[in-house]
Amino acid sequence: MENIEQKSAMARFELASATAGLWRFGPGLVLTLALAAAAMWLAGLPALSASGLSALTLAIVGGMVLGNTAYPAMGATAGAGVGFSKQKLLRLGIILYGFRLTFQQIGAVGISAILIDALVLTSTLFIAYQVGTRWLKLDKQTALLIGSGSAICGAAAVLATEPVLRAKPSTVTIAVSTVVVFGTLSMFVYPALYPLVHHLGWAVSPQAFGIYTGSTIHEVAQVVAAASQVSAATADTAVIAKMIRVMMLAPFLIAVSWWMARTPQARHEGQRGGITIPWFAVLFIVMAGVHSLGWVPQPVVNGLLQLDTLLLAMAMAALGLDTRITAIRAAGVKPLLLATLLFAWLIAGGAVINVGVRALLHI
């Protein structure tokens, strides 16, 4: 009898805890879900889809609009759920992002694309950190977030880097904004570059231009929008080259975590020699491996990708809700200057890297 009463009491306690959790997280989760669903619907409209505006971009814009108007009055009620979306759902979204690529795609473009992507990524991050912190006197979080968005995979890279750097929401929003501005600009610049280089007498194949496009444009959606205007072959190669950059996100995050553990602040806090492995980045690679093996039926993969977009859009909406325009204004023009320099490097420096690697490998 006593055992039954103990189980009954435990069941009541678990029910009360679940109810309390629902009341605590529910309002914020519903709010970010509504913003994410609206962003995904808008992104699917032909006019916005053709422009290359992704659901992630629209979600953060919607979150910022609400965050600077009605949301402050709801913060006490919705804050816990918004924080959950920005942290936990973000990590789950990054893990599921691995289903967007396979190791077979990497083999399809060969060693040249891998080497080009690695050089573009490392050089862009090096320039971002050196110029951002030494010349422009930006804090390291801002410099690295802008650098990761430019070097790897746009807003998704910024979001994935944020928990490792423990950056402020306003800093993350600034970095995402630069991706939106220059990624959108690239969709007009790159299609114009292809006929220009041919007019100048440089023989560049559609596939080679695809690798150049995929290795230097910020977002996946922007790569597709730009490369599709050249040819289908360019678009196919560009997407594969871009996904190789995406796969490099995991080792980048582990390297950043290792570096952060060795900063003076980390040593002061007793973390000398330690490293906090971002397991969501490791699981991201694991999911890519599972996808490569073909164990998961394609309809299930498609469903997971839809769920992934929803989770990342919820995280972006939460980020927008916690961002204040005053904080962005306080950042000044320096982040924009850094992003401008990186955009110029991706176009010019990326072209040099592409040509140099292909010449080295005699392709």
Residue pairs with C-beta under 8 A, 6 or more apart in sequence:
24 80
24 81
25 80
25 81
25 84
26 81
27 74
27 77
27 78
27 81
28 77
28 78
28 79
28 80
28 81
28 82
28 83
28 84
28 85
28 318
29 81
29 84
29 85
29 314
30 81
31 71
31 74
31 78
31 81
31 82
31 317
31 321
32 63
32 81
32 82
32 85
32 89
32 314
32 315
32 317
32 318
32 321
33 310
33 314
35 59
35 62
35 63
35 66
35 313
35 314
35 317
35 320
35 321
36 55
36 59
36 310
36 313
36 314
36 316
36 317
37 310
38 58
38 62
39 55
39 56
39 58
39 59
39 62
39 313
39 316
39 317
40 55
40 309
40 310
40 313
42 48
42 55
42 58
43 49
43 53
43 54
43 55
43 58
48 58
50 225
51 184
51 187
51 225
52 183
52 184
52 187
52 219
52 221
52 222
52 224
52 225
52 226
53 184
53 221
54 155
54 219
54 221
55 309
55 312
55 313
56 155
56 156
56 309
56 312
56 313
56 316
57 155
57 176
57 180
57 316
58 313
59 313
59 314
59 316
59 317
59 320
60 155
60 173
60 176
60 316
60 317
60 319
60 320
60 323
61 320
62 317
62 320
63 316
63 317
63 318
63 319
63 320
63 321
63 323
64 173
64 320
64 321
64 323
64 325
65 320
66 320
66 321
67 320
67 321
67 322
67 323
67 324
68 323
68 324
68 325
71 78
71 321
78 321
82 318
82 321
82 322
83 318
85 314
85 315
85 317
85 318
86 169
86 315
86 318
86 319
86 322
87 163
89 311
89 314
89 315
89 318
90 159
90 160
90 162
90 163
90 311
90 312
90 315
91 163
91 280
92 280
92 311
93 159
93 308
93 311
93 312
93 314
93 315
94 156
94 159
94 160
94 249
94 280
94 281
94 284
94 312
95 280
95 283
95 284
95 287
96 287
96 304
96 305
96 307
96 308
96 311
97 156
97 246
97 284
97 287
97 308
97 312
98 283
98 284
98 285
98 286
98 287
98 288
98 289
98 290
98 291
99 287
99 288
99 290
99 291
99 296
99 301
99 304
99 305
99 308
100 220
100 243
100 246
100 305
100 308
101 243
101 244
101 246
101 247
101 288
101 291
102 288
102 291
102 292
103 288
103 289
103 292
104 292
105 240
105 243
105 244
106 113
106 114
106 240
106 243
106 244
106 247
108 240
109 211
109 237
109 240
109 241
109 244
111 361
112 211
112 357
112 358
112 361
112 363
113 211
113 214
113 215
113 240
113 241
113 244
114 244
115 357
115 361
116 211
116 215
116 241
116 353
116 354
116 357
117 214
117 215
117 241
117 244
117 245
117 248
118 248
119 353
119 357
120 151
120 215
120 216
120 245
120 346
120 349
120 350
120 353
121 151
121 152
121 245
121 248
121 252
122 151
123 345
123 349
123 353
124 147
124 150
124 151
124 342
124 345
124 346
124 349
125 144
125 147
125 148
125 151
125 252
127 147
127 341
127 342
127 345
128 143
128 144
128 146
128 147
128 150
128 151
128 338
128 342
129 140
129 143
129 144
129 147
131 143
131 338
131 341
132 138
132 140
132 142
132 143
132 144
132 146
132 147
132 338
133 139
133 140
133 143
136 143
136 334
136 337
136 338
137 334
138 334
138 335
138 338
139 171
140 165
141 165
141 166
141 167
141 168
141 171
142 167
142 171
142 174
142 175
142 331
142 335
143 338
144 161
144 165
144 256
145 158
145 161
145 162
145 165
145 167
145 171
145 172
145 174
145 175
146 174
146 175
146 178
146 335
146 338
146 339
146 342
147 342
148 157
148 158
148 160
148 161
148 175
148 252
149 155
149 157
149 158
149 175
149 176
149 178
149 179
149 218
150 178
150 179
150 182
150 218
150 339
150 342
150 343
150 346
151 157
151 245
151 342
152 245
152 246
152 248
152 249
152 252
153 218
153 219
153 220
153 242
153 245
153 246
153 249
154 179
154 183
154 218
154 219
154 220
154 222
155 176
155 179
155 180
155 219
155 316
156 246
156 249
156 312
157 249
157 252
158 172
158 175
158 176
158 179
159 172
159 176
159 312
159 315
159 316
159 319
160 249
160 253
160 278
160 280
160 281
161 167
161 252
161 253
161 256
162 172
163 278
164 253
164 256
164 257
164 260
164 276
164 278
165 256
165 260
168 327
169 319
169 322
169 323
169 327
170 323
170 324
170 327
170 328
170 330
170 331
171 331
172 319
172 323
173 319
173 320
173 323
173 327
173 328
174 328
174 331
174 335
175 335
176 316
176 319
177 328
178 335
178 336
178 338
178 339
179 218
179 219
181 336
181 339
182 218
182 339
182 340
182 342
182 343
183 217
183 218
183 219
183 222
184 222
185 343
186 216
186 217
186 218
186 222
186 226
186 343
187 217
187 222
187 225
187 226
189 347
190 213
190 217
190 226
190 227
190 230
191 226
191 229
191 230
193 347
194 204
194 209
194 230
194 234
197 204
198 204
204 212
206 230
206 231
206 233
206 234
206 237
207 233
207 234
207 237
208 354
208 358
208 363
209 227
209 230
209 234
210 227
210 230
210 233
210 234
210 235
210 236
210 237
210 238
210 241
211 237
211 238
211 241
211 354
212 350
212 351
212 354
213 223
213 226
213 227
213 230
213 234
213 238
213 241
214 223
214 227
214 237
214 238
214 239
214 240
214 241
214 242
214 243
214 244
214 245
215 241
215 242
215 245
215 350
215 353
215 354
216 346
216 347
216 350
217 223
217 226
217 238
217 242
217 346
220 239
220 242
220 243
220 246
223 238
223 239
223 242
224 235
224 238
224 239
226 238
227 234
227 235
227 237
227 238
227 239
228 234
228 235
247 285
247 288
249 281
249 284
250 281
250 282
250 284
250 285
253 278
253 281
254 275
254 277
254 278
254 281
254 282
257 275
257 276
257 277
257 278
258 275
260 266
260 276
261 271
261 272
261 273
261 274
261 275
261 276
262 272
262 273
266 272
266 274
290 296
291 301
296 304
